[in-house]
């Protein structure tokens, strides 16, 4: 292994939204980065342009000096030839959530890299043990679930399967230390911690739409409580097709608990692939037909459901229900041994998504902190969320 005083030579397979952010994280750590994409030279040129535009956005926001961005671009190579990954210390796989596709990437990478190269999947839901099946050297396959945007968010969820070797662990430590990441070790189980909890949160939010709340109302209420982005804005950013695909993969393992999210496939089939329409000037407008579609198909609806409710009518009770759905899933993950501590799990979740809330985010919520009632000056306590699991 190269001397750990310097950053690792990095490969990234896939240059979608997360892949480009992984490139930025590597560049910020000082790594030279080779990016492997599918297609011909036009595709490579397109992805090179996308990386340059991502860096330019950081320059325009004032977070990156223009000269530094130029130097970083000199350390990026975008290619369509897997052989160009030879010499990488670490390769990050960042293709869509499909077991066969990810195993194919692993096989292609293993055919060109040396025996010490670490192969880390950025999957948000698929265990490392599943991805390692069929690998030449399964002991070097690990999961590094970066929180998007990977170059800004500090938390990386790490899952290792039982056959993971000591050299892979050392190289993993080297990678994440070079990037200054906060590591959350979870059991190697579907959804790990953050994805299964996020899906419970999203499921609760979608259920509100079926009860008459509109998209903007729910997003605004949760952003007002401390989330950087509301649930529907995040789902739009992630892509509803990706969310639906991950849901379908997780459902058998997690007992089909996310029944409202199961309706996303029907939404997509009806041509509803976003919660918002984008205006030419970059603004967004909620799509009222989404709520209509969900209200007609929600398996369980509260009595008294009426037309969509405006933002100022989303009060404490709906917020509490969505937050409790999130907290209950975190508590269940702890009870199942995904993490050993509810307090650690809640703190990590807050770090992963930049969620603070007026009283300290999910960690405070699970400890029983009060939240302000939008219609009152007095705080209203949330309903119980831990179901017998006590934070340490």
Secondary structure by P-SEA (a helix, b strand, c coil): ccccccccbbbbccccaaaaaaaaaaaaaccbbbbbbcccaaaaaaaaaaaaaaaaaaaaaccccaaaaaaaaaaccccccccccccccbbbbbccccaaaaaaaaaaaaacccccbbbbbcccccccccccccccccccccccccccccccccbbbbbbcccccaaaaaaaaaaaaaaccbbbbbcccccccaaaaaaaaaaaaaaaaaacccaaaaaaaaaaacccccaaaaaaaacaaaaaaaaaaaccccccccccccaaaaaaaaccccccccccccbbbbcaaaaaaaaacccccccccccccccccccaaaaaaaaaaaaaaaaaaaaacccccaaaaaaaaaaacccccccccaaaaaabbbbbcccccbbbbccccccccccc
